[in-house]
Amino acid sequence: MRVMTTSTAYFATGCFWGAERRFWKMAGVIDTSVGYMGGNTANPSYEEICIGATGHAEMVKVDFDPNLVSYQRLLEEFWTMHDPTSLNAQGGDIGTQYRSSIYATSAEQMENALASRDIYQSALDAAGLDQIVTEILPVQDTKYYFAEEYHQKYLVKNPNGYDCHSTTGIAFPKLAAK
C-alpha cells in the first residue's frame, strides 16, 4: 500500500479563480485554496488588496502528491496558464495584486522554478516575445492568508464566472523539461 505524500506549492498568475481551477483539475493535486501573499499587511481583506494598499498578490496554494504529479509539471502549467511577461497585469486586471509570482517552499523548488523559467524564456525568445517578469522568491517567513470563503473554488460555485487569464500561446518545451 502506497502512503500519500503531500507537498505544497504557491503560484500567482493574476486573478486566482481561473488558476485555482486549472490546478484543481490536475491529477495528483490533492487540494487547492486561494489567498494572499507577499504583502505588508496582516490578515488583508479582498477590498484592501483590490485598492493596492497591502502589497499582496492573489495566490493559489496547491497541495499535491509528488508521487502522482511533479513540481515540474505544476511549473509547466503555471508558465503556460498566464502571460509571465506582463508586469503587474493579466489581461484587463491591472495592479500589483495581479503580478506573476512563485513562492518556493524548498531549495529544490527554488532550483526547479528558476530552471523552468529559463527553459520557458528560451521558448519565448524563439517566438520573439518579451522577457519574463515573474518574481521567484523563497517562502521563508512569508505568510499565506486564506482568502474569503466566497473566493474558494469560485468557479465551482459560479461555473460561468470570470476566468481572467491571458496567455503567451507558447507551450512549455517538452524536450527540455526534466
SVG drawing of the C-alpha trace seen along z (x, -y; Angstrom):
<svg xmlns="http://www.w3.org/2000/svg" viewBox="-22 -51 41 53">
<polyline fill="none" stroke="black" stroke-width="0.4" points="0.0,0.0 1.4,-3.4 1.4,-6.1 0.3,-9.5 2.9,-12.3 1.9,-15.9 3.9,-18.8 2.8,-22.5 3.4,-25.0 2.4,-28.6 1.6,-30.4 0.3,-33.8 -0.9,-34.2 -3.2,-37.2 -6.8,-36.6 -6.8,-33.5 -10.1,-32.0 -9.1,-30.6 -5.7,-29.5 -7.2,-27.6 -9.5,-25.7 -6.5,-24.8 -4.6,-23.3 -7.5,-21.5 -8.2,-19.6 -4.7,-18.2 -4.3,-14.5 -2.2,-14.3 -3.4,-17.7 -4.9,-16.9 -6.3,-20.3 -6.3,-24.0 -7.2,-27.2 -6.8,-30.8 -5.3,-33.5 -2.9,-36.4 0.9,-36.5 3.8,-38.9 2.5,-42.0 3.0,-44.0 -0.4,-43.9 -1.5,-41.1 -4.9,-39.5 -5.6,-41.6 -9.1,-41.7 -10.0,-41.4 -11.1,-45.1 -7.7,-46.2 -5.9,-44.1 -8.0,-45.4 -7.0,-49.0 -3.3,-48.0 -3.0,-49.0 -1.3,-45.8 1.3,-44.7 -0.1,-41.2 -0.6,-39.1 -3.6,-36.9 -2.2,-33.4 -3.1,-29.8 -1.9,-27.3 -1.6,-23.8 -1.2,-20.7 -0.1,-17.8 1.3,-14.3 4.7,-14.4 4.4,-10.7 1.5,-11.5 2.3,-14.9 5.8,-16.5 6.5,-20.1 8.0,-20.4 4.6,-19.6 2.9,-22.2 5.5,-24.7 4.8,-23.9 1.1,-24.5 2.0,-27.8 4.1,-29.2 1.5,-28.5 -1.7,-29.4 -0.9,-33.1 1.4,-35.7 4.5,-35.8 5.9,-38.7 3.1,-41.1 4.2,-43.2 1.5,-43.6 -1.3,-42.8 -3.1,-39.9 -5.5,-41.0 -7.8,-43.7 -6.8,-43.0 -4.2,-45.6 -2.3,-46.1 0.4,-44.6 -2.1,-42.1 -2.2,-40.5 1.6,-40.0 3.2,-36.8 4.9,-35.0 6.2,-31.8 7.0,-31.2 9.3,-28.2 8.9,-26.1 12.4,-24.5 15.8,-24.9 14.8,-22.2 11.6,-24.0 13.6,-27.2 16.1,-25.5 13.3,-23.9 11.4,-27.2 14.5,-29.1 15.4,-26.4 11.9,-26.2 11.8,-30.0 15.0,-29.8 13.6,-27.0 10.4,-28.9 12.2,-32.1 14.2,-30.4 10.9,-29.4 9.6,-32.9 12.8,-34.3 12.5,-32.0 9.0,-33.3 10.2,-37.0 8.3,-37.6 9.2,-39.7 11.2,-38.8 9.6,-37.0 8.9,-39.3 7.8,-36.6 9.1,-37.0 10.6,-33.8 11.1,-34.0 11.6,-31.7 8.6,-31.4 10.8,-31.8 8.6,-34.0 6.1,-35.0 2.6,-34.1 -0.2,-32.8 -3.5,-34.4 -6.6,-32.4 -9.0,-34.5 -12.6,-35.0 -14.8,-31.9 -16.7,-33.2 -13.4,-33.1 -12.7,-29.5 -13.5,-27.2 -15.2,-30.2 -15.6,-28.6 -17.3,-25.6 -19.8,-27.9 -20.0,-30.1 -19.3,-27.8 -19.7,-30.6 -17.7,-33.1 -14.8,-35.2 -11.7,-33.3 -9.3,-36.2 -6.2,-34.6 -4.4,-35.8 -1.5,-33.7 1.5,-33.9 0.2,-31.0 3.6,-29.3 3.7,-25.7 6.3,-24.7 9.1,-22.9 8.7,-19.2 12.1,-18.1 13.9,-20.5 11.9,-19.5 13.2,-17.1"/>
</svg>
